[in-house]
Amino acid sequence: MSSTITIIGNLTRDPEMRYTANGQSNARLGVAVSRRWMNRQTNEWQEQTSFFNVVCWGDLANNVSESLVKGARVVVTGRLEQRSYENAQGEQKQVVEIVADEIGPSLRYATAQVSRTERRDGGDFGGGQRGGRDGGSAGGGAGGGRPAPARDSAPSASAPGAASLAGDDHGFDEEPF
């Protein structure tokens, strides 16, 4: 059984591209999600921020790393996955992260220019055709492409001491971030 999670927040750092031993690309990024509400007892605004680690694979990873920067407001849809790894001190650790199926810009406070990319590793079955890149600041669109925000979107959030969130073992045994 798989449950889908969707978060909307700001990137806490630029996406970090990595490659598995067999050459599959993946991108890792952090997303800060803030919630704000009025405390009716004190009549003051309260705020809580949660930090999520996100990993994406293949074409999505390539498009994300080419299109998104720290501070961009994004919408992430994926699934929560848990995995174990051994740290440098030989200790077994558990992490939970979001494995993204889709990542796109939030257009609430920004605009984005969408350009289609050429299919690189054949993953999408949406039936859309793709042309070449036009050098815009965004990647993909309908038919399986991945939208990306303009570079001047929402302000950045930092993630010192952010909680780790993770997925299953995709061919690497290392700390998540």
Summary of the structure (lengths in Angstrom):
residues: 177
radius of gyration: 17.1
end to end distance: 27.0
largest distance: 56.5
contacts: 545
relative contact order: 0.25
helix: 6%
strand: 39%
